[in-house]
Every structure is written in structure tokens, then in C-alpha cells.
């Protein structure tokens, strides 16, 4: 039975070549919203680490590998783009 609009079903999306299943109820968590704000506002970009670990779960390392450049580094730009694309893809209304 599908979940109600107030409790949407998990959504499977592919972002930067990684397939993820995101439960929209993750965003019904004040600490995740707080971390998103801190990252997006630039107030505390280091919150991206715990935020991504919570959002990605066991896919965290796979995403890091997908974002790694030829030099082996993950740039801030690559991370910002990924997080923006993930938020757009995970939007239950998209």
C-alpha cells in the first residue's frame, strides 16, 4: 500500500552515477534540516560530513568515489553540486 502524501514512499534516484534510495521522512528530522541550513548558508560547511553520512548511509563511500577527481581529491565544488542535485532528485514533488 502506498504511503500517504504526508508520508511519501522512499524514492530511488540516480545522482552522479550512484543509485540511491532516499526516504523522504529523513527530512522530517530537525537536525538534518539544521545541517542543510548550515551547509547551504555557508554558516558551517563542515556539517556536510555528518549530513551526507546520515543521508547516504552505506552508500557514503560509493558517493565519495564517484565524486573523486582524477587527482584523487573530492573538491568542494563537486560536493556542492552533488548535494544540490541530490536535494532536487530527492524532492518528493519532483
Contact map, one row per residue, 1 for C-alpha under 8 A:
1110000000000000000000000000000000000000000000000000000000000000000000000000000000000000000000
1111000110000000000000000000000000000000000000000000000000000000000000000000000000000000000000
1111111110000000000000000000000000000000000000000000000000000000000000000000000000000000000000
0111111100000000000000000000000000000000000000000000000000000000000000000000000000000000000000
0011111100000000000000000000000000000000000000000000000000000000000000000000000000000000000000
0011111100000000000000000000000000000000000000000000000000000000000000000000000000000000000000
0011111110000000000000011000000000000000000000000000000000000000000000000000000000000000000000
0111111111000000000000111000000000000000000000000000000000000000000000000000000000000000000100
0110001111100000000000110000000000000000000000000000000000000000000000000000000000000000000000
0000000111110000000011110000000000000000000000000000000000000000000000000000000000000000000000
0000000011111000000011110000000000000000000000000000000000000000000000000000000000000000010100
0000000001111100001111000000000000000000000000000000000000000000000000000000000000000000000000
0000000000111110001111000000000000000000000000000000000000000000000000000000000000000000110000
0000000000011111111100000000000000000000000000000000000000000000000000000000000000000000100000
0000000000001111111100000000000000000000000000000000000000000000000000000000000001001100100000
0000000000000111110000000000000000000000000000000000000000000000011000000000000001000000000000
0000000000000111111000000000000000000000000000000000000000000000010000000000000000000000000000
0000000000000111111100000000000000000000000000000000000000000110010000000000000000000000000000
0000000000011110111110000000000000000000000000000000000000000000000000000000000000000000000000
0000000000011110011111000000000000000000000000000000000100100000000000000000000000000000000000
0000000001111000001111100000000000000000000000000000000000000000000000000000000000000000000000
0000000001111000000111110100000000000000000000000000001100000000000000000000000000000000010000
0000000111100000000011111100000000000000000000000000000000000000000000000000000000000000000000
0000001111100000000001111111000000000000000000000000000000000000000000000000000000000000011100
0000001100000000000000111111100000000000000000000000000000000000000000000000000000000000000000
0000000000000000000001111111100100000000000000000000001000000000000000000000000000000000000000
0000000000000000000000011111110110000000000000000000000000000000000000000000000000000000000000
0000000000000000000000011111110110000000000000000000000000000000000000000000000000000000000000
0000000000000000000000001111111110000000000000000000000000000000000000000000000000000000000000
0000000000000000000000000011111111000000000000000000000000000000000000000000000000000000000000
0000000000000000000000000000111111100000000000000000000000000000000000000000000000000000000000
0000000000000000000000000111111111110000000000000010000000000000000000000000000000000000000000
0000000000000000000000000011111111111000000000000000000000000000000000000000000000000000000000
0000000000000000000000000000011111111100000000000000000000000000000000000000000000000000000000
0000000000000000000000000000001111111110000000110010000000000000000000000000000000000000000000
0000000000000000000000000000000111111111000000110010000000000000000000000000000000000000000000
0000000000000000000000000000000011111111101000000000000000000000000000000000000000000000000000
0000000000000000000000000000000001111111111110100000000000000000000000000000000000000000000000
0000000000000000000000000000000000111111111111110000000000000000000000000000000000000000000000
0000000000000000000000000000000000011111111010000000000000000000000000000000000000000000000000
0000000000000000000000000000000000001111111100000000000000000000000000000000000000000000000000
0000000000000000000000000000000000000111111110000000000000000000000000000000000000000000000000
0000000000000000000000000000000000001111111110000000000000000000000000000000000000000000000000
0000000000000000000000000000000000000110111111100000000000000000000000000000000000000000000000
0000000000000000000000000000000000000111011111110000000000000000000000000000000000000000000000
0000000000000000000000000000000000000010000111111000000000000000000000000000000000000000000000
0000000000000000000000000000000000110110000111111110000000000000000000000000000000000000000000
0000000000000000000000000000000000110010000011111111000000000000000000000000000000000000000000
0000000000000000000000000000000000000000000001111111100000000000000000000000000000000000000000
0000000000000000000000000000000000000000000000111111110000000000000000000000000000000000000000
0000000000000000000000000000000100110000000000111111111000000000000000000000000000000000000000
0000000000000000000000000000000000000000000000011111111110010000000000000000000000000000000000
0000000000000000000000000000000000000000000000001111111110010000000000000000000000000000000000
0000000000000000000000000000000000000000000000000111111110000000000000000000000000000000000000
0000000000000000000001000100000000000000000000000011111110000000000000000000000000000000000000
0000000000000000000101000000000000000000000000000001111111110000000000000000000000000000000000
0000000000000000000000000000000000000000000000000001111111110000000000000000000000000000000000
0000000000000000000000000000000000000000000000000000000111111000000000000000000000000000000000
0000000000000000000100000000000000000000000000000000000111111110000000000000000000000000000000
0000000000000000000000000000000000000000000000000001100111111111000000000000000000000000000000
0000000000000000000000000000000000000000000000000000000001111111100000000000000000000000000000
0000000000000000010000000000000000000000000000000000000000111111110000000000000000000000000000
0000000000000000010000000000000000000000000000000000000000111111111000000000000000000000000000
0000000000000000000000000000000000000000000000000000000000011111111100000100000000000000000000
0000000000000000000000000000000000000000000000000000000000001111111100000000000000000000000000
0000000000000001110000000000000000000000000000000000000000000111111100000000000000000000000000
0000000000000001000000000000000000000000000000000000000000000011111110000100011001000000000000
0000000000000000000000000000000000000000000000000000000000000001111111111110000000000000000000
0000000000000000000000000000000000000000000000000000000000000000001111111110000000000000000000
0000000000000000000000000000000000000000000000000000000000000000000111111000000000000000000000
0000000000000000000000000000000000000000000000000000000000000000000111111000000000000000000000
0000000000000000000000000000000000000000000000000000000000000000000111111100000000000000000000
0000000000000000000000000000000000000000000000000000000000000000000111111110000000000000000000
0000000000000000000000000000000000000000000000000000000000000001001110011111011000000000000000
0000000000000000000000000000000000000000000000000000000000000000000110001111111000000000000000
0000000000000000000000000000000000000000000000000000000000000000000000000111111100000000000000
0000000000000000000000000000000000000000000000000000000000000000000000000011111110000000000000
0000000000000000000000000000000000000000000000000000000000000000001000000111111111000000000000
0000000000000000000000000000000000000000000000000000000000000000001000000111111111100000000000
0000000000000000000000000000000000000000000000000000000000000000000000000001111111110000000000
0000000000000000000000000000000000000000000000000000000000000000000000000000111111111000000000
0000000000000011000000000000000000000000000000000000000000000000001000000000011111111100000000
0000000000000000000000000000000000000000000000000000000000000000000000000000001111111110000000
0000000000000000000000000000000000000000000000000000000000000000000000000000000111111111000000
0000000000000010000000000000000000000000000000000000000000000000000000000000000011111111100000
0000000000000010000000000000000000000000000000000000000000000000000000000000000001111111110000
0000000000000000000000000000000000000000000000000000000000000000000000000000000000111111111000
0000000000000000000000000000000000000000000000000000000000000000000000000000000000011111111001
0000000000001110000000000000000000000000000000000000000000000000000000000000000000001111111001
0000000000101000000001010000000000000000000000000000000000000000000000000000000000000111111101
0000000000000000000000010000000000000000000000000000000000000000000000000000000000000011111111
0000000100100000000000010000000000000000000000000000000000000000000000000000000000000000011111
0000000000000000000000000000000000000000000000000000000000000000000000000000000000000000001111
0000000000000000000000000000000000000000000000000000000000000000000000000000000000000001111111
